[in-house]
Amino acid sequence: MRYKCLVADHDDTVVNSTATVHYPSFVEYEKIYHPEVQMSLEEYFEHNFDPGVYTFFHEILGMDEAEMKREEAFWREYAAAHSAPAYPGMKEILERVKAEGGILCVDSHSFTANILRDYRESALPMPDLVYGWDLEKDKRKPAPWTLFEIMKKFDLKPSEILVLDDLKPGYDMARATGVDFAAAGWANDIPSIENFMRENCDFYFKTIREFEEFFFS
């Protein structure tokens, strides 16, 4: 393997969750509380990419802290009842990481319990460490806290870690710690996202197969 540790995002990197869980939850919430809001899946992807989900809800949609808690409770209930499937080929990659003695960590904006459920239901190998939305806000992506914790826990250098993520908060987190960043481009075909990732990231992969060939080369 090129790296000792793979820090994988969850949503739209390992599992196909925005299209199957998060966006449908958002649509149902807006139907009830803000029927005037009409947003396509592509627009939802773009706002989650930049500025990120918290700023998107707080500053673009204008939710105050009380409503954000209500929306989070709605999302939590919806996500608890809907599992996201792993992308074809991802199971084999993660199994090989573990089989070859690599460290597998997850850093995600989903809840830890939902991440572990998705891993179980897709028969994925269990991660060595999971950081989810359960963290305090100032420790979540794009904050670099989780990567520093991984380095400390497993005695790793930045050069021994690769972050794999489909969104800008993961890119920002990696950049803040000097860790290489690989963009997962298989979740969508949105030009603004792909262009940014191709121009700024260390690596960009349009398919899971391309990523596999790189990581194990």
Contacts in CASP RR format, 6 or more apart in sequence:
PFRMAT RR
TARGET T0000
AUTHOR 0000-0000-0000
METHOD contacts of the structure
MODEL  1
MRYKCLVADHDDTVVNSTATVHYPSFVEYEKIYHPEVQMSLEEYFEHNFD
PGVYTFFHEILGMDEAEMKREEAFWREYAAAHSAPAYPGMKEILERVKAE
GGILCVDSHSFTANILRDYRESALPMPDLVYGWDLEKDKRKPAPWTLFEI
MKKFDLKPSEILVLDDLKPGYDMARATGVDFAAAGWANDIPSIENFMREN
CDFYFKTIREFEEFFFS
1 97 0 8 1.000
1 100 0 8 1.000
1 102 0 8 1.000
1 215 0 8 1.000
1 216 0 8 1.000
2 162 0 8 1.000
2 214 0 8 1.000
2 215 0 8 1.000
2 216 0 8 1.000
2 217 0 8 1.000
3 160 0 8 1.000
3 161 0 8 1.000
3 162 0 8 1.000
3 180 0 8 1.000
3 215 0 8 1.000
4 102 0 8 1.000
4 103 0 8 1.000
4 154 0 8 1.000
4 156 0 8 1.000
4 160 0 8 1.000
4 161 0 8 1.000
5 102 0 8 1.000
5 103 0 8 1.000
5 104 0 8 1.000
5 105 0 8 1.000
5 150 0 8 1.000
5 154 0 8 1.000
5 156 0 8 1.000
5 160 0 8 1.000
5 161 0 8 1.000
5 162 0 8 1.000
6 97 0 8 1.000
6 102 0 8 1.000
6 103 0 8 1.000
6 104 0 8 1.000
6 105 0 8 1.000
6 161 0 8 1.000
6 162 0 8 1.000
6 164 0 8 1.000
6 215 0 8 1.000
7 105 0 8 1.000
7 106 0 8 1.000
7 107 0 8 1.000
7 146 0 8 1.000
7 147 0 8 1.000
7 150 0 8 1.000
7 161 0 8 1.000
7 162 0 8 1.000
7 163 0 8 1.000
7 164 0 8 1.000
7 179 0 8 1.000
8 14 0 8 1.000
8 94 0 8 1.000
8 104 0 8 1.000
8 105 0 8 1.000
8 106 0 8 1.000
8 107 0 8 1.000
8 127 0 8 1.000
8 164 0 8 1.000
8 165 0 8 1.000
9 106 0 8 1.000
9 107 0 8 1.000
9 108 0 8 1.000
9 163 0 8 1.000
9 164 0 8 1.000
9 165 0 8 1.000
9 166 0 8 1.000
9 167 0 8 1.000
9 170 0 8 1.000
9 184 0 8 1.000
10 17 0 8 1.000
10 106 0 8 1.000
10 108 0 8 1.000
10 110 0 8 1.000
10 115 0 8 1.000
10 118 0 8 1.000
11 17 0 8 1.000
11 18 0 8 1.000
11 22 0 8 1.000
11 84 0 8 1.000
11 108 0 8 1.000
11 109 0 8 1.000
11 110 0 8 1.000
11 166 0 8 1.000
12 18 0 8 1.000
12 166 0 8 1.000
12 167 0 8 1.000
12 184 0 8 1.000
12 187 0 8 1.000
12 188 0 8 1.000
13 164 0 8 1.000
13 165 0 8 1.000
13 166 0 8 1.000
13 184 0 8 1.000
13 187 0 8 1.000
14 86 0 8 1.000
14 87 0 8 1.000
14 90 0 8 1.000
14 94 0 8 1.000
14 106 0 8 1.000
14 118 0 8 1.000
14 124 0 8 1.000
15 84 0 8 1.000
15 85 0 8 1.000
15 86 0 8 1.000
15 87 0 8 1.000
15 90 0 8 1.000
15 118 0 8 1.000
15 122 0 8 1.000
16 84 0 8 1.000
16 85 0 8 1.000
16 86 0 8 1.000
16 87 0 8 1.000
16 187 0 8 1.000
17 84 0 8 1.000
17 110 0 8 1.000
17 118 0 8 1.000
18 41 0 8 1.000
18 44 0 8 1.000
18 45 0 8 1.000
18 48 0 8 1.000
18 187 0 8 1.000
19 41 0 8 1.000
19 187 0 8 1.000
20 82 0 8 1.000
20 84 0 8 1.000
20 85 0 8 1.000
21 78 0 8 1.000
21 79 0 8 1.000
21 82 0 8 1.000
21 83 0 8 1.000
21 84 0 8 1.000
22 44 0 8 1.000
22 75 0 8 1.000
22 79 0 8 1.000
23 41 0 8 1.000
23 44 0 8 1.000
24 78 0 8 1.000
24 82 0 8 1.000
25 74 0 8 1.000
25 75 0 8 1.000
25 78 0 8 1.000
25 79 0 8 1.000
25 82 0 8 1.000
26 39 0 8 1.000
26 44 0 8 1.000
26 75 0 8 1.000
27 39 0 8 1.000
28 74 0 8 1.000
28 78 0 8 1.000
29 71 0 8 1.000
29 74 0 8 1.000
29 75 0 8 1.000
30 37 0 8 1.000
30 39 0 8 1.000
33 67 0 8 1.000
33 70 0 8 1.000
33 71 0 8 1.000
34 61 0 8 1.000
37 61 0 8 1.000
39 47 0 8 1.000
42 188 0 8 1.000
42 190 0 8 1.000
45 187 0 8 1.000
45 188 0 8 1.000
45 190 0 8 1.000
45 193 0 8 1.000
46 190 0 8 1.000
46 192 0 8 1.000
46 193 0 8 1.000
47 53 0 8 1.000
47 56 0 8 1.000
47 60 0 8 1.000
48 56 0 8 1.000
48 167 0 8 1.000
49 167 0 8 1.000
49 168 0 8 1.000
49 190 0 8 1.000
49 192 0 8 1.000
49 193 0 8 1.000
49 196 0 8 1.000
50 168 0 8 1.000
50 196 0 8 1.000
51 59 0 8 1.000
51 60 0 8 1.000
52 167 0 8 1.000
52 168 0 8 1.000
52 169 0 8 1.000
53 109 0 8 1.000
54 68 0 8 1.000
54 137 0 8 1.000
57 63 0 8 1.000
57 68 0 8 1.000
57 71 0 8 1.000
58 64 0 8 1.000
58 68 0 8 1.000
63 71 0 8 1.000
76 111 0 8 1.000
79 110 0 8 1.000
79 111 0 8 1.000
79 114 0 8 1.000
80 113 0 8 1.000
80 114 0 8 1.000
83 117 0 8 1.000
83 118 0 8 1.000
83 121 0 8 1.000
84 118 0 8 1.000
85 121 0 8 1.000
85 122 0 8 1.000
86 118 0 8 1.000
86 122 0 8 1.000
86 124 0 8 1.000
87 186 0 8 1.000
87 208 0 8 1.000
88 208 0 8 1.000
89 208 0 8 1.000
89 209 0 8 1.000
89 212 0 8 1.000
90 122 0 8 1.000
90 124 0 8 1.000
90 208 0 8 1.000
91 122 0 8 1.000
91 123 0 8 1.000
91 124 0 8 1.000
92 212 0 8 1.000
93 208 0 8 1.000
93 211 0 8 1.000
93 212 0 8 1.000
93 215 0 8 1.000
94 104 0 8 1.000
94 124 0 8 1.000
94 125 0 8 1.000
95 124 0 8 1.000
95 125 0 8 1.000
96 216 0 8 1.000
97 104 0 8 1.000
97 125 0 8 1.000
97 215 0 8 1.000
98 104 0 8 1.000
98 125 0 8 1.000
103 128 0 8 1.000
103 129 0 8 1.000
103 150 0 8 1.000
103 154 0 8 1.000
103 156 0 8 1.000
104 125 0 8 1.000
104 127 0 8 1.000
104 128 0 8 1.000
105 127 0 8 1.000
105 128 0 8 1.000
105 129 0 8 1.000
105 130 0 8 1.000
105 131 0 8 1.000
105 150 0 8 1.000
106 115 0 8 1.000
106 127 0 8 1.000
106 129 0 8 1.000
106 130 0 8 1.000
106 131 0 8 1.000
106 132 0 8 1.000
107 131 0 8 1.000
107 132 0 8 1.000
107 141 0 8 1.000
107 146 0 8 1.000
107 147 0 8 1.000
107 163 0 8 1.000
107 165 0 8 1.000
107 170 0 8 1.000
107 173 0 8 1.000
108 115 0 8 1.000
108 130 0 8 1.000
108 131 0 8 1.000
108 132 0 8 1.000
108 133 0 8 1.000
109 132 0 8 1.000
109 133 0 8 1.000
109 140 0 8 1.000
109 141 0 8 1.000
109 169 0 8 1.000
110 132 0 8 1.000
110 133 0 8 1.000
111 132 0 8 1.000
111 133 0 8 1.000
111 134 0 8 1.000
112 130 0 8 1.000
112 131 0 8 1.000
112 132 0 8 1.000
112 133 0 8 1.000
112 134 0 8 1.000
115 130 0 8 1.000
115 132 0 8 1.000
116 126 0 8 1.000
116 130 0 8 1.000
118 124 0 8 1.000
119 125 0 8 1.000
119 126 0 8 1.000
119 127 0 8 1.000
128 154 0 8 1.000
129 150 0 8 1.000
129 153 0 8 1.000
131 139 0 8 1.000
131 140 0 8 1.000
131 146 0 8 1.000
131 149 0 8 1.000
132 140 0 8 1.000
133 140 0 8 1.000
135 145 0 8 1.000
135 146 0 8 1.000
138 145 0 8 1.000
139 145 0 8 1.000
139 146 0 8 1.000
140 146 0 8 1.000
141 165 0 8 1.000
141 169 0 8 1.000
141 170 0 8 1.000
141 172 0 8 1.000
141 173 0 8 1.000
142 168 0 8 1.000
142 169 0 8 1.000
142 170 0 8 1.000
142 171 0 8 1.000
142 172 0 8 1.000
142 173 0 8 1.000
142 176 0 8 1.000
143 173 0 8 1.000
143 176 0 8 1.000
144 173 0 8 1.000
144 176 0 8 1.000
144 177 0 8 1.000
146 173 0 8 1.000
147 158 0 8 1.000
147 161 0 8 1.000
147 163 0 8 1.000
147 173 0 8 1.000
147 174 0 8 1.000
147 176 0 8 1.000
147 177 0 8 1.000
147 179 0 8 1.000
148 177 0 8 1.000
150 156 0 8 1.000
150 161 0 8 1.000
151 157 0 8 1.000
151 158 0 8 1.000
151 161 0 8 1.000
151 177 0 8 1.000
158 177 0 8 1.000
158 178 0 8 1.000
158 179 0 8 1.000
159 180 0 8 1.000
161 179 0 8 1.000
161 180 0 8 1.000
162 179 0 8 1.000
162 180 0 8 1.000
162 181 0 8 1.000
162 182 0 8 1.000
162 215 0 8 1.000
163 170 0 8 1.000
163 171 0 8 1.000
163 173 0 8 1.000
163 174 0 8 1.000
163 179 0 8 1.000
163 180 0 8 1.000
163 181 0 8 1.000
163 182 0 8 1.000
164 182 0 8 1.000
164 184 0 8 1.000
164 211 0 8 1.000
165 171 0 8 1.000
165 174 0 8 1.000
165 181 0 8 1.000
165 182 0 8 1.000
165 183 0 8 1.000
165 184 0 8 1.000
166 183 0 8 1.000
166 184 0 8 1.000
166 185 0 8 1.000
166 186 0 8 1.000
166 187 0 8 1.000
166 188 0 8 1.000
168 196 0 8 1.000
170 181 0 8 1.000
171 181 0 8 1.000
171 183 0 8 1.000
171 197 0 8 1.000
171 200 0 8 1.000
171 201 0 8 1.000
174 180 0 8 1.000
174 181 0 8 1.000
175 181 0 8 1.000
180 202 0 8 1.000
180 203 0 8 1.000
181 201 0 8 1.000
181 202 0 8 1.000
181 203 0 8 1.000
182 201 0 8 1.000
182 202 0 8 1.000
182 203 0 8 1.000
182 204 0 8 1.000
182 205 0 8 1.000
182 211 0 8 1.000
182 214 0 8 1.000
183 197 0 8 1.000
183 198 0 8 1.000
183 201 0 8 1.000
183 203 0 8 1.000
183 204 0 8 1.000
183 205 0 8 1.000
184 205 0 8 1.000
184 211 0 8 1.000
185 193 0 8 1.000
185 194 0 8 1.000
185 197 0 8 1.000
185 204 0 8 1.000
185 205 0 8 1.000
185 206 0 8 1.000
186 205 0 8 1.000
186 206 0 8 1.000
186 207 0 8 1.000
186 208 0 8 1.000
194 204 0 8 1.000
197 204 0 8 1.000
198 204 0 8 1.000
203 214 0 8 1.000
205 211 0 8 1.000
205 214 0 8 1.000
END
